[in-house]
Amino acid sequence: MNTLRRFIYREVAISVGFVTLAFLALFFFFDLVDELRWVGRSGPGGYQLSQALLYVMLSLPQHLYELLPITVLIGTIFVMARLAQSSEFTIMRTSGMGPGRALGTLLMLGGAFVVLTFAVGDYIAPASERAAQLVGARHLGQLSTGATGAWLKERHNGHSRAINVRALGTDGRMRGIRVFEFDEQGRVAATLSAELGDFDDGGDAWNLQQVRSSNFEHGTDEQLHVQRATQEQLRWNTRITPSMVGASLLKPDKMATIELFRYVRHLQANGQSAQRYEIEFWRKVFYPLSCLVMVVLSLPFAYLHFRSGGIAGYVFGGVMAGISFFLLNNLFGFAGNLQHWSPWLTAAAPGLIYSAVSLAAFGWLVLRR
């Protein structure tokens, strides 16, 4: 039985590897063609072909993370259908590989792909994506979101703060920082602006440069007293971490799971809406598990009877089923955000639905046919 398992593992791994390389090569070509439009244009530091190639190469881990479940589906369906067409799977069944063992074998293989997907999505892809964004932003000089940059909020010593970061420079430093502090009555208590800022190594402060601050004192006679000051440098205490600023400037689906969790906790602690980020967090949790859904979805193909040349149609049908899974996953994400559904249920529902359908099809083929 171990020999049969190793044979299936080897065949599936080779098939998934070839499919993944083909998709990555396709995405590399499309991304490079899209990036070539910026090559040769003037900008801070210039933007050359080597930088475009580096940007595209650094973007590949994110594509790998997004593609792994569907390449697992395509590769596993191809192997299962080929084994059924050549009657090799029938021989395996007569050798003792019953339905339960076949399901367990594929689930163990799917578990390995789950670990791989999680490692790529939580460790490799976020780091490479941040590096790619910094490289790709060099022809613009900075990375920002919208005309006003990113807005964050926190509570400090009983006061609430609204922090605006206009852009993130290619050197990783923040540009155009503005802070508005409000007292318990909602009145502006202080403002602060800085041209540049970076993150303190301790993680509990920002080091600001070229700082201008204003403190507002509301007197009992309803007169407003303003004290203004300028400083070349200031160590400004805050609990906002680099990952939180990155979450505001970059897409949440390109963050690590733990960073998303911390950002959700930060939003909730400061009374901000976290629905979108909660859904994205749970999608990051459940997304690697979709590899298990894909291998379960491919198992019924091993119990079909193929005519000569009929395998392509079944493989195509399986691929379309996989694509519909990802479409449904995105649809649930948008609908859950609009309708305020439970975040974890919104993220888990597509996988549960397709797992139930796959197991039902598998049971019908085994018991009825």
C-alpha positions as a Python dict, from the first residue, in 0.01 Angstrom:
ca = {
    (1, 'M'): (0, 0, 0),
    (2, 'N'): (288, 237, 71),
    (3, 'T'): (417, 170, -280),
    (4, 'L'): (82, 275, -426),
    (5, 'R'): (76, 589, -211),
    (6, 'R'): (427, 688, -317),
    (7, 'F'): (333, 630, -680),
    (8, 'I'): (26, 856, -653),
    (9, 'Y'): (221, 1121, -461),
    (10, 'R'): (497, 1125, -720),
    (11, 'E'): (260, 1145, -1016),
    (12, 'V'): (50, 1421, -859),
    (13, 'A'): (354, 1622, -749),
    (14, 'I'): (507, 1610, -1098),
    (15, 'S'): (176, 1701, -1263),
    (16, 'V'): (106, 1989, -1022),
    (17, 'G'): (464, 2114, -1065),
    (18, 'F'): (434, 2128, -1444),
    (19, 'V'): (95, 2302, -1430),
    (20, 'T'): (224, 2555, -1176),
    (21, 'L'): (534, 2634, -1383),
    (22, 'A'): (316, 2683, -1692),
    (23, 'F'): (85, 2926, -1513),
    (24, 'L'): (374, 3115, -1353),
    (25, 'A'): (544, 3151, -1692),
    (26, 'L'): (219, 3287, -1835),
    (27, 'F'): (179, 3541, -1554),
    (28, 'F'): (546, 3636, -1579),
    (29, 'F'): (500, 3716, -1948),
    (30, 'F'): (184, 3922, -1894),
    (31, 'D'): (333, 4114, -1600),
    (32, 'L'): (652, 4187, -1789),
    (33, 'V'): (461, 4317, -2091),
    (34, 'D'): (255, 4540, -1862),
    (35, 'E'): (565, 4666, -1680),
    (36, 'L'): (758, 4745, -2000),
    (37, 'R'): (546, 5055, -2054),
    (38, 'W'): (731, 5223, -1765),
    (39, 'V'): (1082, 5131, -1881),
    (40, 'G'): (1283, 5430, -1997),
    (41, 'R'): (1054, 5691, -1847),
    (42, 'S'): (1219, 5957, -1637),
    (43, 'G'): (1167, 5943, -1265),
    (44, 'P'): (1348, 5939, -932),
    (45, 'G'): (1630, 5688, -973),
    (46, 'G'): (1513, 5594, -1324),
    (47, 'Y'): (1340, 5271, -1420),
    (48, 'Q'): (1535, 5026, -1631),
    (49, 'L'): (1465, 4685, -1780),
    (50, 'S'): (1657, 4516, -1498),
    (51, 'Q'): (1428, 4681, -1242),
    (52, 'A'): (1120, 4572, -1436),
    (53, 'L'): (1248, 4213, -1441),
    (54, 'L'): (1321, 4232, -1068),
    (55, 'Y'): (971, 4366, -998),
    (56, 'V'): (807, 4087, -1199),
    (57, 'M'): (1024, 3820, -1034),
    (58, 'L'): (935, 3951, -687),
    (59, 'S'): (565, 3936, -780),
    (60, 'L'): (579, 3563, -862),
    (61, 'P'): (541, 3434, -501),
    (62, 'Q'): (208, 3617, -471),
    (63, 'H'): (94, 3456, -798),
    (64, 'L'): (215, 3119, -668),
    (65, 'Y'): (5, 3161, -354),
    (66, 'E'): (-303, 3251, -558),
    (67, 'L'): (-252, 2971, -812),
    (68, 'L'): (-160, 2675, -592),
    (69, 'P'): (-513, 2550, -514),
    (70, 'I'): (-625, 2558, -877),
    (71, 'T'): (-301, 2400, -1003),
    (72, 'V'): (-345, 2131, -738),
    (73, 'L'): (-694, 2070, -876),
    (74, 'I'): (-583, 2055, -1241),
    (75, 'G'): (-283, 1834, -1169),
    (76, 'T'): (-474, 1594, -945),
    (77, 'I'): (-769, 1566, -1184),
    (78, 'F'): (-533, 1488, -1471),
    (79, 'V'): (-358, 1213, -1274),
    (80, 'M'): (-681, 1059, -1143),
    (81, 'A'): (-847, 1066, -1485),
    (82, 'R'): (-539, 920, -1654),
    (83, 'L'): (-521, 639, -1399),
    (84, 'A'): (-890, 565, -1456),
    (85, 'Q'): (-855, 570, -1835),
    (86, 'S'): (-561, 330, -1833),
    (87, 'S'): (-737, 105, -1576),
    (88, 'E'): (-443, 150, -1337),
    (89, 'F'): (-675, 278, -1067),
    (90, 'T'): (-892, -32, -1112),
    (91, 'I'): (-583, -244, -1047),
    (92, 'M'): (-512, -34, -735),
    (93, 'R'): (-866, -97, -611),
    (94, 'T'): (-827, -473, -655),
    (95, 'S'): (-494, -448, -469),
    (96, 'G'): (-669, -318, -159),
    (97, 'M'): (-705, 58, -211),
    (98, 'G'): (-1068, 102, -116),
    (99, 'P'): (-1260, 430, -122),
    (100, 'G'): (-1161, 520, 234),
    (101, 'R'): (-792, 461, 171),
    (102, 'A'): (-805, 651, -158),
    (103, 'L'): (-970, 946, 16),
    (104, 'G'): (-719, 933, 302),
    (105, 'T'): (-426, 918, 58),
    (106, 'L'): (-539, 1228, -126),
    (107, 'L'): (-617, 1411, 197),
    (108, 'M'): (-262, 1348, 321),
    (109, 'L'): (-130, 1480, -8),
    (110, 'G'): (-364, 1778, 16),
    (111, 'G'): (-233, 1845, 368),
    (112, 'A'): (118, 1882, 227),
    (113, 'F'): (-10, 2136, -25),
    (114, 'V'): (-193, 2317, 258),
    (115, 'V'): (137, 2360, 445),
    (116, 'L'): (311, 2477, 127),
    (117, 'T'): (35, 2728, 48),
    (118, 'F'): (38, 2864, 403),
    (119, 'A'): (418, 2903, 402),
    (120, 'V'): (416, 3085, 70),
    (121, 'G'): (121, 3307, 161),
    (122, 'D'): (234, 3401, 512),
    (123, 'Y'): (611, 3423, 484),
    (124, 'I'): (742, 3438, 129),
    (125, 'A'): (472, 3632, -60),
    (126, 'P'): (426, 3926, 186),
    (127, 'A'): (801, 3993, 204),
    (128, 'S'): (849, 3969, -172),
    (129, 'E'): (538, 4178, -238),
    (130, 'R'): (665, 4460, -16),
    (131, 'A'): (999, 4449, -196),
    (132, 'A'): (822, 4445, -534),
    (133, 'Q'): (609, 4745, -442),
    (134, 'L'): (915, 4944, -340),
    (135, 'V'): (1100, 4852, -660),
    (136, 'G'): (797, 4923, -878),
    (137, 'A'): (735, 5258, -710),
    (138, 'R'): (1074, 5400, -800),
    (139, 'H'): (951, 5553, -1124),
    (140, 'L'): (689, 5737, -912),
    (141, 'G'): (912, 5804, -615),
    (142, 'Q'): (658, 5689, -355),
    (143, 'L'): (380, 5449, -278),
    (144, 'S'): (44, 5597, -179),
    (145, 'T'): (-325, 5523, -187),
    (146, 'G'): (-557, 5788, -327),
    (147, 'A'): (-502, 6162, -326),
    (148, 'T'): (-480, 6198, 52),
    (149, 'G'): (-280, 5888, 141),
    (150, 'A'): (-366, 5654, 428),
    (151, 'W'): (-572, 5741, 735),
    (152, 'L'): (-541, 5561, 1070),
    (153, 'K'): (-692, 5610, 1413),
    (154, 'E'): (-588, 5529, 1771),
    (155, 'R'): (-660, 5622, 2132),
    (156, 'H'): (-385, 5760, 2351),
    (157, 'N'): (-413, 5878, 2714),
    (158, 'G'): (-788, 5924, 2684),
    (159, 'H'): (-760, 6124, 2363),
    (160, 'S'): (-835, 6004, 2012),
    (161, 'R'): (-594, 6057, 1726),
    (162, 'A'): (-640, 6069, 1349),
    (163, 'I'): (-315, 6005, 1165),
    (164, 'N'): (-259, 6067, 797),
    (165, 'V'): (40, 5932, 604),
    (166, 'R'): (53, 6075, 254),
    (167, 'A'): (295, 5824, 106),
    (168, 'L'): (558, 5561, 176),
    (169, 'G'): (894, 5633, 12),
    (170, 'T'): (1107, 5380, -172),
    (171, 'D'): (1344, 5384, 125),
    (172, 'G'): (1063, 5265, 355),
    (173, 'R'): (1021, 5604, 524),
    (174, 'M'): (687, 5780, 564),
    (175, 'R'): (626, 6112, 388),
    (176, 'G'): (382, 6390, 471),
    (177, 'I'): (267, 6288, 820),
    (178, 'R'): (-22, 6474, 984),
    (179, 'V'): (-172, 6405, 1327),
    (180, 'F'): (-495, 6547, 1470),
    (181, 'E'): (-560, 6487, 1841),
    (182, 'F'): (-905, 6534, 1995),
    (183, 'D'): (-1005, 6568, 2360),
    (184, 'E'): (-1296, 6399, 2539),
    (185, 'Q'): (-1541, 6663, 2408),
    (186, 'G'): (-1433, 6599, 2049),
    (187, 'R'): (-1248, 6931, 2019),
    (188, 'V'): (-910, 6958, 1849),
    (189, 'A'): (-649, 6950, 2126),
    (190, 'A'): (-333, 6940, 1918),
    (191, 'T'): (-203, 6903, 1564),
    (192, 'L'): (132, 6781, 1441),
    (193, 'S'): (290, 6761, 1098),
    (194, 'A'): (622, 6617, 983),
    (195, 'E'): (790, 6593, 647),
    (196, 'L'): (956, 6257, 712),
    (197, 'G'): (921, 5972, 959),
    (198, 'D'): (1049, 5622, 1018),
    (199, 'F'): (970, 5347, 1264),
    (200, 'D'): (1158, 5314, 1589),
    (201, 'D'): (1330, 4978, 1644),
    (202, 'G'): (1133, 4927, 1964),
    (203, 'G'): (804, 4936, 1773),
    (204, 'D'): (637, 5181, 2013),
    (205, 'A'): (730, 5514, 1853),
    (206, 'W'): (798, 5701, 1529),
    (207, 'N'): (1106, 5911, 1468),
    (208, 'L'): (983, 6229, 1299),
    (209, 'Q'): (1183, 6500, 1122),
    (210, 'Q'): (1102, 6863, 1042),
    (211, 'V'): (815, 6870, 1289),
    (212, 'R'): (561, 7149, 1337),
    (213, 'S'): (316, 7119, 1627),
    (214, 'S'): (27, 7324, 1763),
    (215, 'N'): (-142, 7283, 2105),
    (216, 'F'): (-488, 7428, 2162),
    (217, 'E'): (-601, 7526, 2511),
    (218, 'H'): (-972, 7593, 2554),
    (219, 'G'): (-1015, 7842, 2837),
    (220, 'T'): (-1315, 7882, 3065),
    (221, 'D'): (-1387, 8214, 2899),
    (222, 'E'): (-1431, 8027, 2567),
    (223, 'Q'): (-1110, 8179, 2437),
    (224, 'L'): (-870, 7963, 2242),
    (225, 'H'): (-500, 7977, 2319),
    (226, 'V'): (-259, 7830, 2065),
    (227, 'Q'): (101, 7732, 2129),
    (228, 'R'): (313, 7658, 1823),
    (229, 'A'): (655, 7494, 1810),
    (230, 'T'): (899, 7355, 1554),
    (231, 'Q'): (1153, 7078, 1604),
    (232, 'E'): (1409, 6918, 1378),
    (233, 'Q'): (1352, 6573, 1532),
    (234, 'L'): (1089, 6419, 1758),
    (235, 'R'): (1034, 6073, 1901),
    (236, 'W'): (655, 6042, 1889),
    (237, 'N'): (495, 5763, 2097),
    (238, 'T'): (235, 5553, 1915),
    (239, 'R'): (116, 5191, 1898),
    (240, 'I'): (76, 5200, 1519),
    (241, 'T'): (323, 4951, 1372),
    (242, 'P'): (478, 4929, 1024),
    (243, 'S'): (237, 4648, 932),
    (244, 'M'): (-61, 4872, 1013),
    (245, 'V'): (70, 5148, 789),
    (246, 'G'): (141, 4889, 523),
    (247, 'A'): (-214, 4758, 556),
    (248, 'S'): (-346, 5107, 488),
    (249, 'L'): (-125, 5154, 184),
    (250, 'L'): (-129, 4801, 41),
    (251, 'K'): (-407, 4553, -31),
    (252, 'P'): (-504, 4341, 272),
    (253, 'D'): (-490, 4016, 73),
    (254, 'K'): (-114, 4065, 37),
    (255, 'M'): (-50, 4077, 412),
    (256, 'A'): (48, 3795, 644),
    (257, 'T'): (-227, 3640, 856),
    (258, 'I'): (-82, 3759, 1188),
    (259, 'E'): (-45, 4114, 1052),
    (260, 'L'): (-408, 4114, 945),
    (261, 'F'): (-511, 3987, 1288),
    (262, 'R'): (-321, 4266, 1463),
    (263, 'Y'): (-465, 4526, 1229),
    (264, 'V'): (-821, 4399, 1291),
    (265, 'R'): (-761, 4421, 1667),
    (266, 'H'): (-629, 4775, 1623),
    (267, 'L'): (-937, 4882, 1423),
    (268, 'Q'): (-1175, 4727, 1676),
    (269, 'A'): (-993, 4888, 1970),
    (270, 'N'): (-1033, 5230, 1809),
    (271, 'G'): (-1397, 5196, 1709),
    (272, 'Q'): (-1336, 5161, 1335),
    (273, 'S'): (-1511, 4929, 1093),
    (274, 'A'): (-1308, 4609, 1052),
    (275, 'Q'): (-1558, 4399, 852),
    (276, 'R'): (-1353, 4401, 531),
    (277, 'Y'): (-1031, 4309, 710),
    (278, 'E'): (-1201, 4045, 925),
    (279, 'I'): (-1332, 3872, 611),
    (280, 'E'): (-988, 3893, 452),
    (281, 'F'): (-831, 3753, 769),
    (282, 'W'): (-1060, 3450, 770),
    (283, 'R'): (-1008, 3405, 397),
    (284, 'K'): (-634, 3393, 463),
    (285, 'V'): (-701, 3130, 730),
    (286, 'F'): (-923, 2913, 511),
    (287, 'Y'): (-754, 2970, 174),
    (288, 'P'): (-474, 2711, 223),
    (289, 'L'): (-742, 2459, 327),
    (290, 'S'): (-895, 2497, -21),
    (291, 'C'): (-620, 2259, -138),
    (292, 'L'): (-804, 1987, 58),
    (293, 'V'): (-1125, 2085, -119),
    (294, 'M'): (-947, 2058, -454),
    (295, 'V'): (-812, 1706, -396),
    (296, 'V'): (-1152, 1588, -271),
    (297, 'L'): (-1307, 1742, -583),
    (298, 'S'): (-1065, 1548, -803),
    (299, 'L'): (-1121, 1207, -643),
    (300, 'P'): (-1453, 1124, -819),
    (301, 'F'): (-1270, 1139, -1153),
    (302, 'A'): (-1081, 822, -1059),
    (303, 'Y'): (-1412, 630, -1050),
    (304, 'L'): (-1537, 742, -1392),
    (305, 'H'): (-1517, 523, -1701),
    (306, 'F'): (-1348, 704, -1989),
    (307, 'R'): (-1378, 627, -2353),
    (308, 'S'): (-1081, 677, -2580),
    (309, 'G'): (-1012, 1048, -2615),
    (310, 'G'): (-1285, 1144, -2365),
    (311, 'I'): (-1053, 1243, -2082),
    (312, 'A'): (-1007, 1602, -2204),
    (313, 'G'): (-1375, 1686, -2161),
    (314, 'Y'): (-1382, 1562, -1802),
    (315, 'V'): (-1061, 1746, -1715),
    (316, 'F'): (-1206, 2063, -1865),
    (317, 'G'): (-1523, 2017, -1659),
    (318, 'G'): (-1315, 1977, -1345),
    (319, 'V'): (-1117, 2290, -1424),
    (320, 'M'): (-1439, 2486, -1472),
    (321, 'A'): (-1562, 2356, -1137),
    (322, 'G'): (-1242, 2483, -976),
    (323, 'I'): (-1279, 2823, -1140),
    (324, 'S'): (-1640, 2842, -1021),
    (325, 'F'): (-1514, 2774, -668),
    (326, 'F'): (-1289, 3078, -677),
    (327, 'L'): (-1561, 3292, -832),
    (328, 'L'): (-1798, 3187, -554),
    (329, 'N'): (-1526, 3258, -298),
    (330, 'N'): (-1490, 3615, -425),
    (331, 'L'): (-1867, 3658, -451),
    (332, 'F'): (-1915, 3554, -89),
    (333, 'G'): (-1641, 3797, 14),
    (334, 'F'): (-1809, 4096, -151),
    (335, 'A'): (-2159, 3994, -42),
    (336, 'G'): (-2047, 3933, 316),
    (337, 'N'): (-1887, 4276, 332),
    (338, 'L'): (-2201, 4447, 199),
    (339, 'Q'): (-2452, 4245, 403),
    (340, 'H'): (-2238, 4228, 720),
    (341, 'W'): (-2242, 3850, 735),
    (342, 'S'): (-2033, 3663, 989),
    (343, 'P'): (-1672, 3696, 864),
    (344, 'W'): (-1561, 3340, 939),
    (345, 'L'): (-1878, 3189, 788),
    (346, 'T'): (-1842, 3410, 479),
    (347, 'A'): (-1489, 3283, 426),
    (348, 'A'): (-1563, 2918, 504),
    (349, 'A'): (-1894, 2877, 317),
    (350, 'P'): (-1756, 2815, -38),
    (351, 'G'): (-1518, 2547, 87),
    (352, 'L'): (-1790, 2377, 290),
    (353, 'I'): (-2033, 2381, -4),
    (354, 'Y'): (-1784, 2235, -252),
    (355, 'S'): (-1656, 1979, -2),
    (356, 'A'): (-2013, 1858, 54),
    (357, 'V'): (-2079, 1840, -322),
    (358, 'S'): (-1749, 1656, -386),
    (359, 'L'): (-1811, 1403, -109),
    (360, 'A'): (-2168, 1350, -231),
    (361, 'A'): (-2044, 1284, -586),
    (362, 'F'): (-1773, 1054, -451),
    (363, 'G'): (-2024, 860, -240),
    (364, 'W'): (-2270, 829, -529),
    (365, 'L'): (-2000, 696, -765),
    (366, 'V'): (-1874, 444, -509),
    (367, 'L'): (-2209, 323, -378),
    (368, 'R'): (-2423, 346, -689),
    (369, 'R'): (-2176, 263, -962),
}
